[in-house]
Amino acid sequence: MDREKKQAIITAFSRQDNDHGSAPVQVALLTARINELTEHFRQHPQDQHSRRGLLKMVGRRRRLLSYLRRRHLDQYRQVIQELGLRR
């Protein structure tokens, strides 16, 4: 992911000016990386080492989403709707 795309995601999901590490921002960044890796696997289906990294990212996103659902339900619903996730 290039710097401009990452900065655009951060500005779209941040709540304040210097908000780079909140849960919605992390979920959005992980979703972008997961989408890029799924495209990579369409061309390289035998790449098992990258698949492990993908599974770790999916698990981290799942934990962050469950945290949002427990603590900040309105932010959870907003992130799910904007990213188009099926949870």
N, CA, C and O atoms as a DFTB+ gen file, in Angstrom:
348 C
 N C O
     1  1       0.846      -1.159       0.000
     2  2       0.000       0.000       0.000
     3  2       0.904       1.239       0.000
     4  3       1.843       1.338       0.791
     5  1       0.610       2.156      -0.880
     6  2       1.449       3.348      -0.954
     7  2       1.019       4.395       0.077
     8  3      -0.039       4.286       0.698
     9  1       1.854       5.393       0.236
    10  2       1.671       6.380       1.305
    11  2       0.391       7.190       1.128
    12  3      -0.287       7.483       2.112
    13  1       0.050       7.553      -0.089
    14  2      -1.140       8.372      -0.329
    15  2      -2.411       7.612       0.012
    16  3      -3.331       8.165       0.614
    17  1      -2.458       6.345      -0.374
    18  2      -3.642       5.541      -0.081
    19  2      -3.797       5.344       1.425
    20  3      -4.905       5.419       1.955
    21  1      -2.687       5.093       2.108
    22  2      -2.734       4.904       3.548
    23  2      -3.188       6.185       4.251
    24  3      -3.993       6.135       5.180
    25  1      -2.675       7.318       3.809
    26  2      -3.060       8.586       4.420
    27  2      -4.533       8.888       4.164
    28  3      -5.207       9.444       5.031
    29  1      -5.039       8.532       2.993
    30  2      -6.458       8.750       2.695
    31  2      -7.341       7.902       3.605
    32  3      -8.387       8.368       4.059
    33  1      -6.934       6.670       3.876
    34  2      -7.705       5.805       4.768
    35  2      -7.680       6.360       6.185
    36  3      -8.701       6.360       6.873
    37  1      -6.520       6.833       6.622
    38  2      -6.406       7.374       7.978
    39  2      -7.286       8.607       8.134
    40  3      -7.973       8.741       9.146
    41  1      -7.283       9.508       7.161
    42  2      -8.105      10.708       7.281
    43  2      -9.590      10.392       7.198
    44  3     -10.406      11.100       7.787
    45  1      -9.948       9.344       6.477
    46  2     -11.367       8.999       6.352
    47  2     -11.922       8.395       7.638
    48  3     -13.097       8.593       7.947
    49  1     -11.106       7.666       8.393
    50  2     -11.611       6.959       9.554
    51  2     -11.153       7.553      10.887
    52  3     -11.544       7.051      11.941
    53  1     -10.344       8.598      10.868
    54  2      -9.868       9.166      12.128
    55  2     -10.937      10.067      12.730
    56  3     -11.763      10.643      12.023
    57  1     -10.899      10.173      14.052
    58  2     -11.856      10.999      14.758
    59  2     -11.283      12.372      15.076
    60  3     -12.035      13.335      15.228
    61  1      -9.962      12.476      15.180
    62  2      -9.300      13.740      15.458
    63  2      -8.172      13.929      14.455
    64  3      -7.985      13.108      13.556
    65  1      -7.414      15.027      14.615
    66  2      -6.355      15.318      13.645
    67  2      -5.217      14.302      13.702
    68  3      -4.777      13.817      12.659
    69  1      -4.738      13.974      14.886
    70  2      -3.595      13.066      15.028
    71  2      -4.009      11.656      15.391
    72  3      -3.269      10.959      16.086
    73  1      -5.146      11.229      14.949
    74  2      -5.671       9.904      15.280
    75  2      -5.177       8.904      14.245
    76  3      -5.739       8.796      13.155
    77  1      -4.116       8.167      14.596
    78  2      -3.560       7.180      13.668
    79  2      -3.707       5.761      14.174
    80  3      -3.506       4.818      13.408
    81  1      -4.053       5.577      15.449
    82  2      -4.026       4.239      15.997
    83  2      -5.306       3.781      16.634
    84  3      -5.307       2.749      17.304
    85  1      -6.397       4.494      16.463
    86  2      -7.647       4.051      17.067
    87  2      -8.156       2.801      16.346
    88  3      -7.716       2.479      15.242
    89  1      -9.068       2.126      16.979
    90  2      -9.560       0.863      16.442
    91  2     -10.202       1.008      15.057
    92  3      -9.934       0.170      14.196
    93  1     -11.033       2.024      14.795
    94  2     -11.589       2.131      13.433
    95  2     -10.520       2.332      12.359
    96  3     -10.640       1.796      11.257
    97  1      -9.488       3.092      12.670
    98  2      -8.412       3.316      11.703
    99  2      -7.656       2.019      11.461
   100  3      -7.337       1.689      10.319
   101  1      -7.369       1.283      12.527
   102  2      -6.656       0.017      12.380
   103  2      -7.468      -0.988      11.569
   104  3      -6.919      -1.702      10.730
   105  1      -8.780      -1.043      11.818
   106  2      -9.639      -1.970      11.073
   107  2      -9.648      -1.598       9.591
   108  3      -9.591      -2.476       8.731
   109  1      -9.720      -0.311       9.294
   110  2      -9.738       0.119       7.891
   111  2      -8.419      -0.200       7.193
   112  3      -8.419      -0.642       6.044
   113  1      -7.296       0.020       7.876
   114  2      -6.001      -0.290       7.279
   115  2      -5.832      -1.791       7.070
   116  3      -5.328      -2.227       6.035
   117  1      -6.255      -2.576       8.056
   118  2      -6.162      -4.030       7.898
   119  2      -7.042      -4.516       6.764
   120  3      -6.656      -5.422       6.024
   121  1      -8.221      -3.926       6.617
   122  2      -9.122      -4.333       5.543
   123  2      -8.504      -4.040       4.180
   124  3      -8.633      -4.840       3.253
   125  1      -7.839      -2.903       4.056
   126  2      -7.189      -2.576       2.783
   127  2      -6.071      -3.562       2.480
   128  3      -5.930      -4.003       1.339
   129  1      -5.274      -3.913       3.484
   130  2      -4.184      -4.870       3.271
   131  2      -4.731      -6.264       2.957
   132  3      -4.168      -6.975       2.124
   133  1      -5.817      -6.657       3.615
   134  2      -6.431      -7.962       3.370
   135  2      -6.958      -8.023       1.935
   136  3      -6.796      -9.036       1.256
   137  1      -7.584      -6.942       1.477
   138  2      -8.102      -6.924       0.110
   139  2      -6.970      -7.018      -0.915
   140  3      -7.115      -7.682      -1.941
   141  1      -5.841      -6.353      -0.637
   142  2      -4.707      -6.451      -1.553
   143  2      -4.150      -7.872      -1.589
   144  3      -3.790      -8.371      -2.655
   145  1      -4.080      -8.523      -0.430
   146  2      -3.546      -9.882      -0.398
   147  2      -4.482     -10.877      -1.071
   148  3      -4.011     -11.834      -1.685
   149  1      -5.784     -10.681      -0.974
   150  2      -6.693     -11.613      -1.646
   151  2      -6.537     -11.510      -3.156
   152  3      -6.650     -12.512      -3.861
   153  1      -6.279     -10.308      -3.658
   154  2      -5.986     -10.168      -5.088
   155  2      -4.672     -10.864      -5.449
   156  3      -4.553     -11.456      -6.522
   157  1      -3.696     -10.792      -4.556
   158  2      -2.412     -11.455      -4.784
   159  2      -2.603     -12.975      -4.882
   160  3      -1.951     -13.633      -5.693
   161  1      -3.490     -13.522      -4.062
   162  2      -3.694     -14.977      -4.053
   163  2      -4.455     -15.468      -5.269
   164  3      -4.422     -16.661      -5.571
   165  1      -5.131     -14.593      -5.965
   166  2      -5.779     -15.021      -7.198
   167  2      -4.737     -15.344      -8.269
   168  3      -4.950     -16.218      -9.109
   169  1      -3.609     -14.631      -8.231
   170  2      -2.549     -14.893      -9.196
   171  2      -1.545     -15.921      -8.694
   172  3      -0.931     -16.629      -9.493
   173  1      -1.371     -16.011      -7.365
   174  2      -0.385     -16.907      -6.779
   175  2      -1.043     -17.789      -5.717
   176  3      -0.885     -17.536      -4.523
   177  1      -1.774     -18.814      -6.134
   178  2      -2.509     -19.611      -5.153
   179  2      -1.626     -20.494      -4.275
   180  3      -2.093     -20.976      -3.243
   181  1      -0.387     -20.717      -4.641
   182  2       0.476     -21.604      -3.861
   183  2       1.319     -20.858      -2.822
   184  3       2.165     -21.476      -2.176
   185  1       1.121     -19.595      -2.648
   186  2       1.926     -18.777      -1.732
   187  2       1.430     -18.978      -0.302
   188  3       0.611     -18.203       0.191
   189  1       1.924     -20.010       0.352
   190  2       1.450     -20.377       1.691
   191  2       2.017     -19.466       2.775
   192  3       1.361     -19.268       3.798
   193  1       3.190     -18.915       2.590
   194  2       3.786     -18.055       3.614
   195  2       3.005     -16.751       3.751
   196  3       2.781     -16.275       4.864
   197  1       2.598     -16.184       2.645
   198  2       1.796     -14.968       2.712
   199  2       0.393     -15.274       3.224
   200  3      -0.240     -14.418       3.843
   201  1      -0.096     -16.480       2.972
   202  2      -1.425     -16.862       3.450
   203  2      -1.473     -16.856       4.972
   204  3      -2.492     -16.498       5.562
   205  1      -0.373     -17.253       5.609
   206  2      -0.316     -17.229       7.072
   207  2      -0.417     -15.792       7.585
   208  3      -1.107     -15.526       8.569
   209  1       0.268     -14.875       6.920
   210  2       0.162     -13.465       7.298
   211  2      -1.239     -12.933       7.109
   212  3      -1.723     -12.131       7.908
   213  1      -1.895     -13.384       6.041
   214  2      -3.276     -12.973       5.801
   215  2      -4.174     -13.454       6.934
   216  3      -5.013     -12.699       7.426
   217  1      -4.001     -14.696       7.347
   218  2      -4.832     -15.224       8.423
   219  2      -4.595     -14.495       9.737
   220  3      -5.529     -14.296      10.514
   221  1      -3.358     -14.097       9.991
   222  2      -3.065     -13.326      11.193
   223  2      -3.733     -11.957      11.142
   224  3      -4.244     -11.473      12.152
   225  1      -3.730     -11.333       9.961
   226  2      -4.390     -10.035       9.819
   227  2      -5.898     -10.150       9.994
   228  3      -6.525      -9.284      10.604
   229  1      -6.477     -11.213       9.463
   230  2      -7.919     -11.415       9.611
   231  2      -8.275     -11.605      11.085
   232  3      -9.282     -11.076      11.556
   233  1      -7.454     -12.354      11.807
   234  2      -7.703     -12.551      13.233
   235  2      -7.570     -11.263      14.025
   236  3      -8.360     -11.003      14.932
   237  1      -6.577     -10.458      13.687
   238  2      -6.404      -9.172      14.380
   239  2      -7.579      -8.252      14.111
   240  3      -8.059      -7.573      15.018
   241  1      -8.053      -8.224      12.850
   242  2      -9.219      -7.394      12.518
   243  2     -10.455      -7.877      13.255
   244  3     -11.270      -7.077      13.714
   245  1     -10.586      -9.183      13.365
   246  2     -11.745      -9.746      14.077
   247  2     -11.738      -9.355      15.551
   248  3     -12.779      -9.022      16.117
   249  1     -10.544      -9.398      16.174
   250  2     -10.448      -8.989      17.584
   251  2     -10.748      -7.508      17.756
   252  3     -11.421      -7.121      18.712
   253  1     -10.258      -6.676      16.846
   254  2     -10.544      -5.249      16.936
   255  2     -12.030      -4.961      16.740
   256  3     -12.590      -4.088      17.404
   257  1     -12.663      -5.690      15.833
   258  2     -14.092      -5.488      15.620
   259  2     -14.909      -5.947      16.821
   260  3     -15.912      -5.317      17.156
   261  1     -14.503      -7.020      17.469
   262  2     -15.239      -7.449      18.660
   263  2     -15.046      -6.458      19.795
   264  3     -15.965      -6.246      20.587
   265  1     -13.862      -5.841      19.893
   266  2     -13.636      -4.783      20.881
   267  2     -14.563      -3.605      20.596
   268  3     -15.203      -3.086      21.510
   269  1     -14.638      -3.183      19.343
   270  2     -15.523      -2.079      18.996
   271  2     -16.974      -2.414      19.294
   272  3     -17.723      -1.560      19.768
   273  1     -17.373      -3.628      19.025
   274  2     -18.754      -4.020      19.279
   275  2     -19.080      -3.979      20.768
   276  3     -20.187      -3.607      21.155
   277  1     -18.106      -4.367      21.608
   278  2     -18.327      -4.335      23.063
   279  2     -18.326      -2.924      23.626
   280  3     -19.170      -2.591      24.458
   281  1     -17.387      -2.084      23.183
   282  2     -17.162      -0.784      23.812
   283  2     -17.869       0.374      23.124
   284  3     -18.411       1.252      23.795
   285  1     -17.870       0.389      21.804
   286  2     -18.386       1.532      21.045
   287  2     -19.271       1.002      19.915
   288  3     -18.828       0.884      18.772
   289  1     -20.495       0.693      20.239
   290  2     -21.377       0.042      19.274
   291  2     -21.681       0.944      18.077
   292  3     -21.786       0.453      16.953
   293  1     -21.822       2.245      18.296
   294  2     -22.114       3.139      17.179
   295  2     -20.941       3.234      16.204
   296  3     -21.151       3.270      14.991
   297  1     -19.709       3.275      16.718
   298  2     -18.537       3.273      15.837
   299  2     -18.422       1.951      15.097
   300  3     -18.060       1.925      13.921
   301  1     -18.729       0.852      15.778
   302  2     -18.692      -0.470      15.151
   303  2     -19.632      -0.513      13.946
   304  3     -19.249      -0.958      12.864
   305  1     -20.851      -0.049      14.144
   306  2     -21.827      -0.079      13.052
   307  2     -21.401       0.814      11.896
   308  3     -21.599       0.465      10.733
   309  1     -20.816       1.965      12.215
   310  2     -20.370       2.879      11.177
   311  2     -19.220       2.275      10.368
   312  3     -19.207       2.376       9.141
   313  1     -18.256       1.650      11.045
   314  2     -17.106       1.048      10.358
   315  2     -17.562      -0.111       9.478
   316  3     -17.114      -0.242       8.339
   317  1     -18.441      -0.942       9.999
   318  2     -18.952      -2.086       9.224
   319  2     -19.657      -1.598       7.961
   320  3     -19.477      -2.160       6.881
   321  1     -20.455      -0.551       8.109
   322  2     -21.185      -0.055       6.955
   323  2     -20.252       0.577       5.918
   324  3     -20.415       0.349       4.719
   325  1     -19.273       1.371       6.373
   326  2     -18.390       2.027       5.426
   327  2     -17.456       1.063       4.704
   328  3     -17.124       1.267       3.536
   329  1     -17.036       0.016       5.400
   330  2     -16.107      -0.943       4.778
   331  2     -16.832      -2.053       4.030
   332  3     -16.219      -2.763       3.233
   333  1     -18.117      -2.211       4.276
   334  2     -18.868      -3.251       3.592
   335  2     -18.561      -4.644       4.091
   336  3     -18.578      -5.604       3.321
   337  1     -18.277      -4.759       5.388
   338  2     -17.987      -6.073       5.969
   339  2     -19.294      -6.767       6.348
   340  3     -20.285      -6.106       6.658
   341  1     -19.293      -8.069       6.322
   342  2     -20.511      -8.846       6.581
   343  2     -20.507      -9.401       7.985
   344  3     -20.433     -10.616       8.165
   345  1     -20.584      -8.555       8.971
   346  2     -20.647      -9.060      10.341
   347  2     -21.935      -8.650      10.969
   348  3     -22.187      -8.976      12.129
